[in-house]
Amino acid sequence: MSNLENKLHHFVGIKGSGMSSLALVLFEKGYKVQGSDVKEYFFTQRDLEKSGITILPFNADNVTKDMIIIAGNAFPDTHEELVRAKELGAEIIRYHDFISRFIQPYTSIAVTGSHGKTSTTGLLSHILTGIAPTSYLIGDGTGHGDPNAEFFAFEACEYRRHFLAYSPDYAIMTNIDFDHPDYFKSIEDVFSAFQTMAEQVKKAIFAYGDDKYLRQLKTEVPVYYYGLADDDDIQAKNIQRTTQGSSFDVYHDENLVGHFVLPAFGQHNIMNALGVIAVAYFEKLDMKKVADEMLTFEGVKRRFTEKKVSDMIIVDDYAHHPTEIIATIDGARQKYPDKEIIAVFQPHTFTRTIALMDEFAEALDLADAVYLCDIFGSAREQQGDVKIEDLGNKIKKGGQVIKEDNVSPLLDHENAVMVFMGAGDVQKFEQAYETLLSNTTRNVL
């Protein structure tokens, strides 16, 4: 693809998490990059702006014949810019197809699963970068393109089977769960997508051993399972979970791989780390260096991102599926075992809310108190046959509905942890709460 570096790469939907990451990778590798999107602000555009990458409002006139058009998966062929590109005869390539072509020269590691992709890709990228030249794409909008890269770590999304564009050297598979009910028909349908993906991996797969669907994978390459059980190939033992993080020993069969300290919280992050350690181990990297790099991992955007305001700990998290909510609350209880944990949740898409209503209620009940924000639609669905009150009625802890212009009920909690969760615009509620809290006189301990 080196002969393409002189062509301008125009990203249709550049603020998307994967698209913004890829734009940064190409930019850092010396490609000419620009993009277009809606005018609304997204946290992913901050790094694009810092790099000086031009972001234009959507307009067919942005497109010229000599560009390479990289099209975001959220935008149909009928989008005005893609229609113009086709009329002009410009080259159009979908995001996932571009990555498939781009990763060929590297030792590529795809991180996939229904949950945990971004956190795992972030940890993998952080560790590899500290040991060898590495390029990476992380689903929080972070991307890095090293001109001398040996490794390419990237997040591979199962939605609409987009990840089937890839044939990576390795894959980390964190779990298989039912999600995206607007596309997948059943858990069996989800499994079939992962099975097909597994058949395309070239060297090895590292999969979470407690997942009954991952245990059913049939492949020609070896599948190494990681977890806590004796029948796992990569096993964590002697786990210590504290308010500073987690420490554990890792064994491959009966052989000690090393001792690791992870400055992250929740059992799920230990499992994610095992997948990363497995890749490094089978690539014969120095495990002492892997342990040293892990010590400096600071997490990824919108995954248990926290701050202190007045007497409250405020956490921002992308959790939008019951499994993710459980993991986030577990992490909060590990780090703050003596504090009340308050969940503020905004469901993402009507179809997901309907399909997983009971599971959402059960997960949210693990918090000490629950508040709900109106359901956030998406570009695909603006309305549905469910109201936020329907979810609230199923939550034993209450599930009081709050509005962006009145978050005052949240002030009832003092010296606690307020966890804002969702994949929509739940940050608006968080910001309104922070403003209100900052202007309220409290007894700060």
N, C-alpha and C positions, 0 to 999 in steps of 0.2 A: 504493500500500500504506500510505499515511500514516494512513488510518482504522483500521489494524490495530495501531498502536503502543500503544494502551491495553490491548490484550488480552495476557494472559500466554502467551508462547511456551514450550512445554515440549518439550525435546529428548530423544527416546528414543535413548540411546546418545551422550550429550554428550561423552564422552571420546575419541570417534573424531577423527582428525586434522582432517578436513574439518568435522565437526560442531562441534568446539570452536572452530575458526576462525570459523564462521558465528555461533555464539553470541556471540562477542566483538564481531563486526561489529554485530549487532543491539543489543547492550548499549550500545556506544559511540554508536549513533545514537538512543538514548533508549528503546528497546523494553524491555518487561518480560520477563526471561529466567530460566528455570531449566532443570534437566535431571536425567536419571537415568542410571545405569550400574551396572556391576559394582563391587564394593568394592575390587578390586585397583587398586593405584596405577599410573597412566600419566603419562608426562612431560607430556602435553597438559593435564592438569588444573591445573598450577601457575598458569598465567595466568588460568584461570577463578577459582581461589581468590583470587588477588591482586585480582581485580575484584569479589569478594564475590558471585559467582554461585552460587546454591544447587545442590549436587549431591546427589541422593537415591539410595538403593539402589533397584534395580528393584522396583516394587510397583504392582499395578493401582490401589491407592488413591491413587497420585500424581495420577491423571487426573481432571479435572472437565469438565463439559460445555462450559463457556465458554472453555476453552483452545484455542489453535491448537497442534496436535501436529505437530512436525517429526520425521519418522521417519528414523533412520539406515539406510543401505542394507544394513547387515549383519544387520538384524533383520526377520524375516518377519512377515506379517500375523497369524500365530498367536501372536506375542509377547503376554504377558499385558496389557501396557499398551495395545497397539494394539487388542486384543480389547475391552478396557473402553471405550476411546475410541469404537469403532464402536458398542458397545451404547448409549452415552450420546448418540451423535449429534454428537460433537465433530468439528471440522474436522481432517482428517489430510492432511498433504502430505509427500511424500518429499523428502529433502534436495536432490536435483538438480532436482526440479520447483520447489522454493521459490527456488533460485538463479536458475533460468530466468526466473521472474517478477520477481525482485528487481533484476536487472541492467538492466532495460529503460531506465531514465532516463539511463544513463551511456554514455560511450564505453567499451565492454567489450573486454577482451583476454583470451582463453582461452589458457592454456598447456597443451599436451597432447603426448603422446608416450609411448613405452614406458619411457623413462628420462629423467631430467633435469628433470622437471616442477617439483619443489619448488625446486631450486637456481635454475632460470630464473625461476620466479614470484617467488622471494625477491629476486633482483637487479632484476627489472622493477619490483616494488613499491617497493623502496628508491629507485631512480632517479626514478620518477614522483612519489613522495611529496615528494622534495626540490625538485620543479619546479612541481607543481600539486596541488591537493587531490585525494587518491586514497584509495579504499577498496580493501581487498585480502583475499583468502583464500589462505593458503599451507598446503600439505599437511603442514607440521611442527607444526600446531596453532596457528599465529599468525594472527590476524585483526585488522583495523582498520577501523572505520567512521567516515569523515569526513562530518559533516553537510552539508558543502559540496562533496562529491566531484564531480569532473568525469570521472575515470577509475575504472574498476573492473577490477582485475587478479585473475584467479583461476585456480586449478589445475583442469583438467578431466580426470577419470579415464575411461579407456576401458573399464574392467572392466564386464562385463555391458552394455556400450554405454550406460552412464549419461550419458556426455557428449552423447548425441544429444538430450538435453533442452534443449540450449543452441543459440542462434543469435547468437553474438557478432559484434561489428563486425570484430574481427581475431582471428586465431589464430596462435600460434607452434607449429609442429610440430617437435619435436626429433629424432624417429626413429620407425620402425616395426619392432618386433622381436617374436618369438614369446614370449609370456608368458601367465600365467593359464591354464594348460592345463586347469584344472578347468572353464573356460567356453569359451574359444576352441578351435576344432577344428584350426586350421592357421594358418600365416602368411597365407594368402590370406583366411581368415576375419577376421583382425586387420585386414588392409588394407581389406577391405570396410567395416569399422566406421569407419576413418579417412576413407575415400572419402565415406561418407554424411555424416560430420561436416563435411568440407570443403565439401560442397554447401550447408551451412547457414550458412556464414560470409558476412557482409554486404559487407565492404569489401575485405579482402585477407588472404592467408595468407603467412607467412614460414616457410620450410621448409628443413631441413638438406639441402644439395645433394648430399652423398655418399651419401644413403640411396636405394637403387634403387627402393624402394616409394614413397617420397614423390615421386620423379621421375615416377611414373605417375599422379599425381592429375589428374583431369579436372574442372575447375570453370569457372563463369562469371566469378567474381571472379579477379583476377590472383594468381598464385603467384610470389612472389619467393624465390629460393633463395640461401642464405648458405653460405659455406665458404671454401675455400682455392683452388679451381679457377678457371681463367680464364672458364669458362662460368657461374660463380655471379654473381648480380646484386649481392649484397652480399659483398665479398671482403676477407679479412684478409691483409695483407702485412707484411713486415718484422717478423715475430714474434720476440720475445726472451723466452725462458723462464728465469727465475732462481729463486734460493731465496727471493726476496721476492714472486714472482708473475709475471705475464706482461704484456708491453706489445706493442702492434701498431697499425698504421695500418689504417683501414677505407676502402674505396672503393665507391662505387655506380657501376657501369660504369667510366668512366675518371675520375670526379670524387672527389676526396678528401673524405670525410665528416669525418674527424678522427683524432687520435691518442689512444689510450686505454691506461690502465694498470689492470690488474685484479689486486687482491690476493687471488687464488685460484689454485689449482694444478691442473695437468692440462690436456691438449688439449681435453677435453670442455667445460671451463668457458669456454674461448675461444669455442667454437662456441655455447654458450648465450648468451654476451654478444653475439655477432653478431645473434642473433635479437632480443634486447632493443634493441640499437642500431638495428636496422632499423625496429622499431615507432616509436621516438622520431623517427627521421629522416623517416618517411613521415607522421608527425603534425606535422612541421615544428617540433619542439621545438629549443631552443637546444643544439647539440651540445657546446658548451663546458661548459654546465651539466651535460649528461649525463656528460661525462668527469669533471667535478669530483665528482659524486655517486658515480660508480663507485669512486673512490679510497677512499671511506669504507665500502664494503660489507664487512660482517663475517661474511657467510655465514648459513646457516640451521641450525636444530637438527638434530643427528644427520647432518650432511653434513660429514665430515672435521672433526669437533669434537675438539680435541686438548688435552692437558694434559701436564705433566711431573711424574713421580713418581720420586723417587730418580734413577737414571741413565737412565731410560726415557722415551721419548715415547709416550704412549698416545693412540690415535685411536679415536673412536667414529663409525661410519658405518652408514647404513641400507642399504648395498648388499646386495641379495638376488637379483640376477640376474647371470649371467656378464659381461655387458657392463658392468654397474656395478662389479663387482669389478675388472675390467681398468682402468676409469677411476680408481678409488680408489687402486690400486697405482701407477698412472702418476703421480697427484698426489703420492703419498708419495715417490716417487723424485725428482720434480722438487724438492720442498722439502728432502729429506734425501738428497742424492745419495751421501753417504759412509757412510750407516748401513745396517745389515742391516734388511730389511723382513720382519716376521713377520706372517702372516695367521692370525687366529682367526675361523673362520667357522661360523655357525649357519644351516643351510638353513631356508627358510620354506616350509612345506607339502610334503607327500609327493608330490603330483602334479607340482609344479615340479621337485623333486629327481629324479624318475624321467625326466621329459621332457627335462631339460637336464643329465643326469649327465656326459656327456663334455665338454660346454662348461664346466661348473663345474670339472672337473679341470684342463682346459687353462688356464683363467683363474687358478686358485689357484696353479698351477705358476710363475706369474710372480713370486711372492713367494720369499724366500730359505728360508723354512720355513713349514709349514702345520700348524695344529691345528684340530680339528673338534669342535663341540658337537652333542649329539643334535638330531635334526630337530624343529623347532617346528611343531606342528600349527596349526589355526585353528578358528574357530567352525564352519567348514564341514566340516573333516575332522580327526578326532582320531587317525587311524592310517592306515597304508598298507603296500603291499607292497615296502618298501625300508627298509634300515637305514643308519645313518650309516657303518658299516664298508664298505658297498658303494662309497660315494664315496671313502673313504680308500684303498681298494685301487686306485683309478684314478689317484691323484695320485702323480706321480713323486717329488715332494719328501717323501712319507711320508703326511701326513694323520693324525697321531696323535690319537686321541679323548681329550678331557679331560672331567671331570665338575665340576659346580659346587662340590662339596665337596672336590675335589682338583685345583687348578690349578697345583700345584707344578712340573710339567714346564716351565711358561713361565719359571721362574726360571733356566733354563739359558742364557737370552739376556741379554747385558749391553750397555749403551750402544747400544740399538737402538730401532727403531720397532715397536710392537706395535699392529696394526690389528684392532680387533674389528668384525666386519661381520655384519649380519643385520637382519631386520625383526620378529623375535620378541622374546625376552627375553635376548638376548646380553649386555645390560648387567649381568645378575646374575654372569656369568663375569668381566666386566671389574671389577666391584666386589670380587669375591673375590680377584682378582689384585692389585688396588691395595692391599687390606688386607694381603695376604701380603707384597707388595713393600715396603710401608711398615715392616713389622716385621722386615725382613731387612737385615742389615748388608752394604752394597755399597761398592765403590770408585766413588764418584760423580765423574765427570770434570768 
